[in-house]
Amino acid sequence: MAGELEGRVALITGAGSGLGLATARAFAGAGARVVINDLRLDAAEAAVAELGEGHMAIGGDVSKEDAVAEMVARVEDKTGGIDILVNNAGMPDSFVPTVDQPLSHWQRLIDVHLTGTYLVSKTVAPGMIRRGKGGAILNLNSIAGVVGLPVRTAYSAAKAGIGMLTRVLGCEWGPHGIRVNAVAPGYMMTPLTERLIAEGKIDVKRIRRRTPMGAMGTADDIAEAMLFLASDRAKFITGVTLPVDGGYMAWGAPSDAYPLEDDE
């Protein structure tokens, strides 16, 4: 809804492209001043140029404590304070069997997804508490954090950790008026997904048959869910993970969820 985030500052990590950028567009359209973080500053700057005047780009690795502290301090200094945080920064998994995965791969995914969400949240929250106006923190979970997906070991463990972190922080910071929620995307048609399809790592027809709504989602579907949870429409919601997956996680019958024809 136009104007429902008017006057609020939203920091979105890893938003130079994909789901983060779609969320940035939605928030900017709702009146927020958006700060786009990305590991690559040039990607953040290009995204901000698309959004137009009044928004801000900042680089930084969310898995590094010093970098996060510097990033948050700069944003608070430039904007006066952060009202909304979206922990979106992440990286793809390798689709390699667990016994063949190097520890370095496991550690990097845990560091970026789980530790990054923890670090940025705990660094932003003191300012929200100090200003006494509450706030909204939104985390990016995944169906991989809820259902078992073989060979997605590190990614799944990190996302499951984000789900519990969302609950814990929602309970801990609720007395300060800070709501902490997460969105769990299902299979979304993004540039990364298109690449995985081309590489034969994702079977679109199989996913559609497994999904009650018979389709893959889009980045805008996630952005709209994020916008709802960031807004006053969700003022009494905290500590939850909202699936945005077309019913994928709800389906449990030993049959196809959607009657897909062979030529579809």
C-alpha positions in Angstrom: 0.0 0.0 0.0 1.4 3.4 -1.0 2.7 5.4 1.9 2.4 2.9 4.6 6.2 3.0 5.3 6.4 6.7 4.9 9.1 8.3 7.1 10.8 5.0 8.0 14.3 3.9 7.3 14.8 0.3 6.1 18.2 -1.4 5.9 18.2 -4.4 3.5 21.3 -6.6 3.4 22.4 -8.4 0.2 19.9 -6.3 -1.8 21.9 -5.6 -4.9 19.9 -8.2 -6.8 17.2 -10.9 -6.5 14.8 -11.1 -3.6 16.5 -8.3 -1.7 16.2 -5.8 -4.6 12.5 -6.8 -5.1 11.9 -6.0 -1.5 13.8 -2.7 -1.8 11.6 -1.7 -4.7 8.4 -2.6 -2.7 9.6 -0.7 0.4 10.6 2.4 -1.6 7.2 2.3 -3.3 5.6 2.3 0.1 7.5 5.5 1.1 10.5 4.1 3.0 14.0 5.5 2.7 15.9 2.4 1.7 19.5 1.6 2.5 20.8 -1.2 0.3 23.7 -3.2 1.5 25.6 -5.6 -0.6 29.0 -7.3 -0.4 29.8 -5.5 -3.7 29.3 -1.8 -3.3 28.9 -1.3 -7.0 25.9 -3.6 -7.0 24.3 -1.7 -4.1 25.0 1.7 -5.9 23.4 0.4 -9.1 20.3 -0.7 -7.2 20.0 2.6 -5.5 20.3 4.4 -8.8 17.3 2.4 -10.0 15.3 3.4 -6.9 16.0 7.1 -7.3 16.9 10.0 -5.0 16.8 9.8 -1.3 18.0 6.2 -0.9 21.5 5.0 0.1 24.0 2.3 -0.8 26.6 0.8 1.6 29.0 -2.1 1.2 30.0 -4.6 3.8 30.3 -8.3 4.7 27.5 -9.2 7.1 29.6 -12.1 8.5 32.3 -9.8 9.9 31.6 -8.1 13.2 33.8 -5.0 12.6 32.2 -4.5 9.2 28.7 -4.8 10.5 29.4 -2.3 13.4 30.8 0.2 10.9 27.9 -0.3 8.5 25.2 0.2 11.1 27.0 3.2 12.7 27.2 4.9 9.2 23.6 4.2 8.4 22.4 5.6 11.8 24.6 8.6 11.4 23.3 9.4 7.9 19.6 8.6 8.5 19.0 9.2 12.2 18.1 5.6 12.9 16.9 2.3 11.4 13.2 1.4 11.7 13.2 -1.7 9.6 15.9 -4.3 9.1 15.7 -7.1 6.5 18.4 -9.8 6.8 18.4 -10.9 3.3 22.2 -11.5 2.6 23.0 -15.0 1.6 24.8 -17.3 -0.9 23.7 -20.4 -2.8 24.5 -24.0 -1.7 26.7 -26.4 -3.7 24.3 -29.3 -4.2 27.3 -31.6 -3.3 26.8 -34.8 -1.2 27.5 -34.1 2.5 30.5 -36.5 2.6 32.1 -34.5 -0.2 31.5 -31.0 1.2 34.6 -29.3 2.5 34.4 -27.7 5.9 35.2 -24.3 4.4 31.9 -24.5 2.4 29.9 -25.3 5.5 31.5 -22.6 7.5 31.0 -19.9 4.9 27.3 -20.6 4.5 26.8 -20.7 8.2 28.8 -17.4 8.6 26.9 -15.5 5.9 23.3 -16.8 6.5 23.1 -17.5 10.3 25.9 -15.5 11.8 25.2 -12.6 9.5 21.5 -12.5 10.6 22.6 -12.7 14.2 25.3 -10.0 13.9 23.3 -7.4 12.0 20.2 -7.9 14.2 22.1 -7.6 17.5 23.9 -4.5 16.2 20.7 -2.7 14.9 18.5 -3.6 17.9 20.2 -1.3 20.5 19.4 1.7 18.4 15.8 0.6 18.1 15.6 0.1 21.8 17.2 3.4 22.6 14.9 5.4 20.4 11.9 3.7 22.0 9.8 3.6 18.8 9.9 -0.1 18.3 10.9 -1.6 15.0 10.6 -4.5 12.6 13.3 -7.1 11.9 12.6 -9.5 9.0 14.8 -12.6 8.3 15.0 -14.7 5.2 14.3 -18.3 6.1 13.5 -21.0 3.5 11.6 -24.2 3.0 15.1 -25.7 3.4 15.0 -24.6 7.0 11.8 -26.5 7.6 11.8 -29.7 5.4 14.7 -32.0 4.8 16.4 -31.3 1.4 19.3 -33.8 0.8 22.7 -32.3 -0.2 21.6 -28.9 1.0 23.3 -29.5 4.3 24.9 -26.2 5.3 22.2 -24.1 3.7 19.4 -26.0 5.5 21.1 -25.9 8.8 21.7 -22.2 8.6 18.1 -21.5 7.6 16.7 -23.7 10.4 18.9 -21.7 12.8 17.4 -18.5 11.4 14.0 -19.9 12.1 14.8 -20.4 15.8 16.7 -17.1 16.0 13.5 -15.4 14.8 11.5 -17.0 17.6 14.1 -16.2 20.3 14.6 -12.6 19.3 10.9 -12.0 18.8 10.3 -13.1 22.4 13.3 -11.2 23.8 12.7 -7.9 22.0 8.9 -7.9 22.1 8.8 -5.9 25.3 10.6 -3.1 23.4 8.0 -3.1 20.6 10.5 -4.7 18.2 8.8 -7.4 16.1 11.0 -10.1 14.6 9.6 -12.3 11.9 10.8 -14.4 8.9 9.6 -15.3 5.4 10.3 -18.8 4.1 10.3 -18.8 0.3 9.5 -21.9 -1.6 10.9 -22.5 -5.1 11.0 -19.0 -6.6 11.8 -18.2 -10.3 14.8 -16.0 -9.9 18.0 -15.7 -12.0 19.7 -18.2 -9.7 16.9 -20.7 -10.1 16.9 -20.3 -13.8 20.7 -21.1 -13.8 20.1 -24.2 -11.6 17.3 -25.3 -14.0 19.7 -24.9 -17.0 22.3 -27.0 -15.1 19.7 -29.8 -14.5 19.8 -29.3 -10.7 16.1 -28.4 -10.4 13.2 -30.1 -12.2 10.5 -27.5 -12.7 7.7 -30.0 -13.6 8.4 -32.1 -10.5 8.3 -28.9 -8.3 5.0 -27.8 -9.9 3.5 -31.2 -9.3 4.6 -31.1 -5.7 3.1 -27.6 -5.2 -0.7 -27.3 -4.6 -0.9 -24.0 -6.4 0.9 -25.6 -9.4 3.5 -22.9 -10.0 6.8 -21.4 -8.8 6.7 -18.0 -7.1 8.4 -14.8 -8.0 10.6 -12.3 -6.2 7.6 -10.0 -6.0 5.7 -12.6 -4.0 8.4 -12.4 -1.3 8.6 -8.7 -1.4 4.8 -8.3 -0.8 5.1 -10.7 2.2 8.0 -8.7 3.6 6.1 -5.4 3.1 3.1 -6.8 5.0 5.3 -8.0 7.9 7.2 -4.6 8.0 4.0 -2.6 8.1 1.5 -1.7 10.9 -0.9 -4.3 9.4 1.3 -6.9 11.2 1.7 -4.9 14.4 0.7 -7.9 16.6 2.7 -10.5 14.8 6.2 -11.6 16.1 8.4 -14.6 16.3 6.8 -16.4 13.3 8.1 -17.8 10.0 5.6 -17.2 7.1 5.9 -19.7 4.3 5.5 -18.2 0.8 5.6 -21.4 -1.1 2.2 -22.0 -2.9 1.4 -24.7 -0.3 4.6 -26.7 -0.8 5.3 -27.3 2.9 1.6 -28.0 3.7 1.3 -30.9 1.3 1.8 -34.3 2.8 -0.2 -36.8 0.7 1.7 -39.6 -1.2 0.5 -38.2 -4.6 0.9 -35.2 -6.8 -0.5 -32.0 -5.3 -1.2 -30.5 -8.7 -2.6 -32.3 -11.8 0.1 -31.2 -14.3 -0.3 -32.4 -18.0 2.8 -33.7 -19.7 2.9 -30.9 -22.2 2.6 -28.1 -19.6 
